[in-house]
Amino acid sequence: MPTYKDQNTGTWYCKFYYTNWQGEKKQKLKRGFKLQREAKEWERLFLEQYARSPDITFESLYNKYKAYITPRIRESTASKRFFMLEKHVLPFFMNRVVSDIAPADIAAWQTEMLSKGLSSTYLHSANTYLKAIFTYAVDYLGLSKNPCTKPIGSTKSRKLSFWTPQEYAKFADACKDNIEYYTMFEILYYTGIRVGELLALTMNDIDFKNNKININKTFYRLTGKDTIQPPKTPHSNRVIDIPDFLTQEIRDYVSRLYKPDPEARLFNKQLQYLRNVMRIRTQRTGLPPIRVHDLRHSHASTLINLGANPVLVAERLGHESPSITMNTYAHLFPKAQSDIVMKIEKAKF
């Protein structure tokens, strides 16, 4: 990395050639460095940024991957992915040369991750994201082979927790002193919508005449700002039928708002608010603790116990396909399996 001293100013500069992403050879000149080593370091970092070679540091590879993937995924997804990578992956591999990272190094990182007491699904996600970075290096930087091939963790989440209708009724009674979060929990339990979908609801989304809720957006809190985005998947755009009593409860809540804006969020709250309220009220009732998201599972289990088929449950929850519903709630369908066996036995001549 040749550097030169400007005799007129006494400062250092670097002048070199590089090949850009289009394969064109370009010259770069950068002046004004007080020290020679600063000029050399600037040139090194610049070349790493533009190099199409795996002989760069993992930090540089990560920055390239981040710039590549950011416009290709949802903002909320990107935020969660980058947080996980920068917390658990980047510190471990930071200054390692990418082409020198071997499967044994990945195994060492996996061992460290396994010692942290993280959930199985979290471990699986972190490993998947690391693998994606090396896949990018294979596809675009000429890395010969992806060293991250062995998985850790699992895609299967922990055992589902949910409340029965009787348990939820006990919890709901403990919330009736505050109409806002009582209404929020009622919607979550009796519709199965996601928390982000609830927090994005406006009056315009509620069809009071026909007892329907239109799910067409979701709410996130990202980097300190409120964000409204499209729903999680295309199938998450849906219209949900609701019972008369729930329509009336929402109407009662709206009637107590001062000059409500039809386009403003009905519930100007954050997820953490709901978590705190749920934790406190659950402790008061003595019910087994569950997460706010588990109200979605509670709704699904209620539908299944009422005899709803997987297609109906999938449509109501906004799943991409009934197979997702079956994979998640298969253990809740024993009654349906028994009914099928009974029908087969009756059909036998």
Secondary structure per residue as TSV (DSSP state, phi and psi in degrees):
chain	resnum	aa	ss	phi	psi
A	1	M	-	360.0	89.0
A	2	P	-	-69.1	137.4
A	3	T	E	-129.7	159.2
A	4	Y	E	-135.6	152.6
A	5	K	E	-104.2	130.2
A	6	D	-	-81.7	111.7
A	7	Q	T	-66.8	-25.2
A	8	N	T	-76.3	-38.2
A	9	T	T	-106.5	-17.6
A	10	G	-	79.5	5.6
A	11	T	-	-99.1	170.1
A	12	W	E	-104.2	154.7
A	13	Y	E	-144.7	159.2
A	14	C	E	-119.7	146.8
A	15	K	E	-144.5	120.9
A	16	F	E	-156.7	170.9
A	17	Y	E	-109.5	149.1
A	18	Y	E	-147.1	164.3
A	19	T	E	-108.9	123.1
A	20	N	-	-80.0	-177.3
A	21	W	T	-67.0	-16.7
A	22	Q	T	-92.7	3.7
A	23	G	S	83.1	11.3
A	24	E	-	-90.9	137.6
A	25	K	E	-83.4	127.5
A	26	K	E	-129.1	155.2
A	27	Q	E	-105.9	141.4
A	28	K	E	-125.4	134.6
A	29	L	E	-129.7	129.0
A	30	K	E	-136.5	122.3
A	31	R	E	-109.1	173.2
A	32	G	E	92.2	18.9
A	33	F	E	-87.9	134.1
A	34	K	S	-72.5	-34.4
A	35	L	S	-119.6	150.6
A	36	Q	H	-63.4	-39.7
A	37	R	H	-66.2	-28.5
A	38	E	H	-67.5	-38.4
A	39	A	H	-65.5	-42.3
A	40	K	H	-65.8	-40.4
A	41	E	H	-65.8	-39.4
A	42	W	H	-64.1	-42.1
A	43	E	H	-63.7	-42.2
A	44	R	H	-61.7	-46.7
A	45	L	H	-64.6	-39.0
A	46	F	H	-63.4	-45.7
A	47	L	H	-65.5	-35.7
A	48	E	H	-64.2	-36.4
A	49	Q	H	-64.6	-38.3
A	50	Y	H	-100.2	-11.9
A	51	A	-	-65.1	139.9
A	52	R	-	-106.7	64.2
A	53	S	S	-148.2	145.2
A	54	P	S	-77.9	-1.1
A	55	D	-	-85.6	53.5
A	56	I	S	-129.3	167.8
A	57	T	B	-73.7	158.2
A	58	F	H	-62.8	-34.4
A	59	E	H	-59.8	-43.2
A	60	S	H	-66.3	-40.2
A	61	L	H	-60.8	-43.6
A	62	Y	H	-60.6	-42.9
A	63	N	H	-64.4	-37.5
A	64	K	H	-65.4	-46.2
A	65	Y	H	-62.3	-41.8
A	66	K	H	-61.1	-44.4
A	67	A	H	-65.4	-33.5
A	68	Y	H	-72.4	-45.2
A	69	I	H	-84.4	-25.4
A	70	T	G	-53.7	-48.4
A	71	P	G	-76.5	-1.4
A	72	R	G	-104.0	-5.6
A	73	I	S	-132.1	166.3
A	74	R	-	-65.1	150.1
A	75	E	H	-59.2	-42.0
A	76	S	H	-66.0	-39.5
A	77	T	H	-64.3	-43.7
A	78	A	H	-61.1	-42.7
A	79	S	H	-60.3	-45.8
A	80	K	H	-67.4	-41.5
A	81	R	H	-65.1	-47.1
A	82	F	H	-68.0	-34.9
A	83	F	H	-61.3	-45.1
A	84	M	H	-64.8	-44.4
A	85	L	H	-65.6	-42.0
A	86	E	H	-75.2	-20.0
A	87	K	H	-88.1	-40.2
A	88	H	H	-115.7	-16.4
A	89	V	T	-111.4	-53.2
A	90	L	H	-56.3	-44.1
A	91	P	H	-60.6	-31.4
A	92	F	H	-74.6	-40.7
A	93	F	H	-105.1	-2.5
A	94	M	T	-28.8	-66.4
A	95	N	T	-100.7	10.4
A	96	R	S	-73.0	142.6
A	97	V	B	-75.2	128.5
A	98	V	G	-56.1	-44.8
A	99	S	G	-67.4	-14.9
A	100	D	G	-92.9	-8.9
A	101	I	-	-77.0	121.0
A	102	A	-	-110.3	167.1
A	103	P	H	-52.6	-33.6
A	104	A	H	-63.5	-34.4
A	105	D	H	-68.9	-38.6
A	106	I	H	-63.8	-41.7
A	107	A	H	-61.9	-38.5
A	108	A	H	-64.8	-41.6
A	109	W	H	-64.2	-42.2
A	110	Q	H	-61.8	-40.7
A	111	T	H	-61.9	-41.4
A	112	E	H	-63.2	-42.7
A	113	M	H	-62.8	-41.3
A	114	L	H	-65.0	-22.5
A	115	S	T	-84.0	-6.5
A	116	K	T	-87.0	-5.6
A	117	G	T	72.6	25.0
A	118	L	-	-79.5	159.3
A	119	S	-	-67.5	158.3
A	120	S	H	-62.3	-40.5
A	121	T	H	-70.4	-33.7
A	122	Y	H	-66.2	-44.1
A	123	L	H	-60.5	-42.7
A	124	H	H	-62.8	-42.1
A	125	S	H	-64.9	-45.6
A	126	A	H	-60.5	-42.9
A	127	N	H	-65.8	-38.4
A	128	T	H	-64.1	-41.5
A	129	Y	H	-67.1	-38.9
A	130	L	H	-63.9	-42.8
A	131	K	H	-60.2	-39.0
A	132	A	H	-63.5	-36.0
A	133	I	H	-64.3	-44.2
A	134	F	H	-70.6	-31.3
A	135	T	H	-63.1	-39.9
A	136	Y	H	-60.0	-42.5
A	137	A	H	-64.2	-36.6
A	138	V	H	-66.9	-44.3
A	139	D	H	-73.6	-34.4
A	140	Y	H	-121.1	-16.3
A	141	L	S	-118.5	2.2
A	142	G	-	83.2	14.7
A	143	L	-	-62.6	132.1
A	144	S	S	-70.7	-33.8
A	145	K	S	-154.8	143.2
A	146	N	-	-77.5	117.8
A	147	P	S	-78.0	-12.6
A	148	C	-	-98.0	88.2
A	149	T	-	-116.0	-25.3
A	150	K	S	-90.1	126.3
A	151	P	-	-81.3	159.5
A	152	I	-	-133.7	160.0
A	153	G	S	74.3	-163.8
A	154	S	-	-153.2	154.1
A	155	T	S	-80.9	-12.7
A	156	K	S	-83.4	123.0
A	157	S	-	-77.7	172.9
A	158	R	S	-62.7	167.7
A	159	K	-	-54.9	133.7
A	160	L	-	-66.0	138.8
A	161	S	-	-112.1	141.0
A	162	F	-	-158.9	162.3
A	163	W	-	-103.2	143.9
A	164	T	-	-74.4	164.4
A	165	P	H	-54.5	-36.7
A	166	Q	H	-67.3	-41.0
A	167	E	H	-67.4	-42.3
A	168	Y	H	-64.3	-38.7
A	169	A	H	-58.5	-37.8
A	170	K	H	-65.5	-41.7
A	171	F	H	-66.2	-44.3
A	172	A	H	-60.3	-38.8
A	173	D	H	-60.7	-32.8
A	174	A	T	-77.7	-5.6
A	175	C	T	-109.3	-2.3
A	176	K	T	-69.3	-10.4
A	177	D	T	-77.7	-9.6
A	178	N	-	-131.8	107.1
A	179	I	H	-66.5	-27.0
A	180	E	H	-67.4	-57.8
A	181	Y	H	-77.4	-19.8
A	182	Y	H	-61.4	-45.4
A	183	T	H	-66.3	-38.9
A	184	M	H	-61.9	-47.0
A	185	F	H	-67.7	-35.2
A	186	E	H	-61.6	-43.3
A	187	I	H	-64.4	-45.4
A	188	L	H	-60.2	-44.8
A	189	Y	H	-72.4	-38.9
A	190	Y	H	-95.6	1.7
A	191	T	H	-123.2	-27.3
A	192	G	-	76.5	12.6
A	193	I	-	-71.3	159.3
A	194	R	-	-72.8	156.2
A	195	V	H	-60.8	-41.9
A	196	G	H	-61.4	-35.2
A	197	E	H	-68.5	-38.7
A	198	L	H	-62.2	-48.0
A	199	L	H	-70.8	-12.2
A	200	A	T	-95.8	-6.7
A	201	L	-	-62.9	142.7
A	202	T	B	-123.7	170.4
A	203	M	G	-61.0	-33.2
A	204	N	G	-65.1	-16.8
A	205	D	G	-86.1	-10.5
A	206	I	E	-100.9	120.8
A	207	D	E	-96.9	90.9
A	208	F	T	-67.0	-29.7
A	209	K	T	-72.6	-41.2
A	210	N	T	-106.2	8.6
A	211	N	T	56.8	59.9
A	212	K	E	-140.3	152.4
A	213	I	E	-123.3	129.0
A	214	N	E	-95.5	115.6
A	215	I	E	-96.7	111.6
A	216	N	-	-139.0	7.2
A	217	K	-	-163.4	170.0
A	218	T	E	-142.7	154.9
A	219	F	E	-109.0	136.4
A	220	Y	E	-135.6	153.0
A	221	R	E	-110.1	106.9
A	222	L	E	-122.2	128.9
A	223	T	T	43.8	45.4
A	224	G	T	80.4	8.6
A	225	K	E	-131.4	149.1
A	226	D	E	-77.3	135.1
A	227	T	E	-133.1	130.8
A	228	I	E	-106.6	124.7
A	229	Q	E	-128.3	168.2
A	230	P	-	-61.8	161.0
A	231	P	-	-59.1	168.1
A	232	K	S	-56.7	-43.2
A	233	T	S	-137.9	165.3
A	234	P	G	-55.7	-37.3
A	235	H	G	-71.1	-13.0
A	236	S	G	-74.8	-17.4
A	237	N	-	-73.2	110.8
A	238	R	E	-158.2	164.2
A	239	V	E	-116.8	126.1
A	240	I	E	-109.3	130.3
A	241	D	E	-77.1	139.4
A	242	I	-	-127.6	154.8
A	243	P	-	-71.8	159.7
A	244	D	H	-55.4	-43.3
A	245	F	H	-62.7	-34.6
A	246	L	H	-71.3	-38.8
A	247	T	H	-58.7	-43.0
A	248	Q	H	-67.7	-37.0
A	249	E	H	-65.0	-40.7
A	250	I	H	-66.1	-40.1
A	251	R	H	-61.2	-42.5
A	252	D	H	-62.5	-40.6
A	253	Y	H	-64.5	-46.7
A	254	V	H	-62.0	-36.0
A	255	S	H	-64.1	-19.1
A	256	R	T	-95.4	-2.2
A	257	L	S	-81.8	145.1
A	258	Y	S	-88.4	114.4
A	259	K	S	45.5	61.7
A	260	P	-	-63.5	137.3
A	261	D	-	-88.1	120.6
A	262	P	T	-59.2	-21.0
A	263	E	T	-103.1	-1.6
A	264	A	S	-88.4	158.3
A	265	R	B	-62.0	132.9
A	266	L	S	-66.4	-36.6
A	267	F	S	-122.7	100.3
A	268	N	-	-85.3	65.9
A	269	K	-	-132.1	168.5
A	270	Q	-	-109.2	162.8
A	271	L	H	-58.2	-40.0
A	272	Q	H	-61.7	-31.9
A	273	Y	H	-60.3	-48.2
A	274	L	H	-64.2	-39.2
A	275	R	H	-60.0	-45.3
A	276	N	H	-65.3	-44.6
A	277	V	H	-61.8	-44.7
A	278	M	H	-64.0	-41.0
A	279	R	H	-63.1	-46.1
A	280	I	H	-66.0	-46.0
A	281	R	H	-69.8	-33.0
A	282	T	H	-65.6	-40.6
A	283	Q	H	-62.3	-36.5
A	284	R	H	-67.4	-33.7
A	285	T	H	-86.9	-17.7
A	286	G	T	78.4	11.4
A	287	L	-	-74.1	156.3
A	288	P	-	-63.5	132.1
A	289	P	-	-68.3	137.8
A	290	I	-	-135.6	166.8
A	291	R	-	-83.2	164.3
A	292	V	S	-59.4	-41.8
A	293	H	T	-61.5	-25.2
A	294	D	H	-70.1	-13.5
A	295	L	H	-65.1	-30.2
A	296	R	H	-65.7	-44.3
A	297	H	H	-64.9	-36.4
A	298	S	H	-62.5	-41.2
A	299	H	H	-63.7	-44.5
A	300	A	H	-61.8	-43.7
A	301	S	H	-64.5	-36.0
A	302	T	H	-64.5	-44.2
A	303	L	H	-60.8	-43.1
A	304	I	H	-64.6	-43.3
A	305	N	H	-68.0	-21.0
A	306	L	T	-85.3	-1.3
A	307	G	T	97.0	10.8
A	308	A	-	-68.7	142.1
A	309	N	-	-84.6	162.4
A	310	P	H	-58.4	-33.0
A	311	V	H	-64.0	-46.0
A	312	L	H	-63.2	-44.7
A	313	V	H	-62.0	-42.4
A	314	A	H	-61.9	-43.5
A	315	E	H	-63.6	-41.1
A	316	R	H	-69.9	-37.6
A	317	L	H	-82.5	-13.9
A	318	G	T	80.6	27.3
A	319	H	-	-73.7	153.4
A	320	E	S	-64.9	-33.8
A	321	S	S	-157.0	158.9
A	322	P	H	-60.4	-24.4
A	323	S	H	-63.2	-35.4
A	324	I	H	-63.8	-42.3
A	325	T	H	-61.5	-44.9
A	326	M	H	-66.1	-40.6
A	327	N	H	-63.9	-33.6
A	328	T	H	-82.2	-39.2
A	329	Y	H	-119.7	19.5
A	330	A	G	-54.9	-38.9
A	331	H	G	-68.9	-11.6
A	332	L	G	-92.6	2.1
A	333	F	-	-103.4	24.6
A	334	P	H	-61.1	-37.3
A	335	K	H	-62.8	-42.2
A	336	A	H	-62.5	-39.7
A	337	Q	H	-63.6	-42.4
A	338	S	H	-62.6	-40.5
A	339	D	H	-61.8	-40.1
A	340	I	H	-63.0	-44.0
A	341	V	H	-61.5	-42.2
A	342	M	H	-62.8	-40.8
A	343	K	H	-67.2	-36.9
A	344	I	H	-64.8	-41.5
A	345	E	H	-64.9	-37.3
A	346	K	H	-69.8	-29.4
A	347	A	H	-78.8	-15.2
A	348	K	-	-74.8	128.9
A	349	F	-	-81.2	360.0
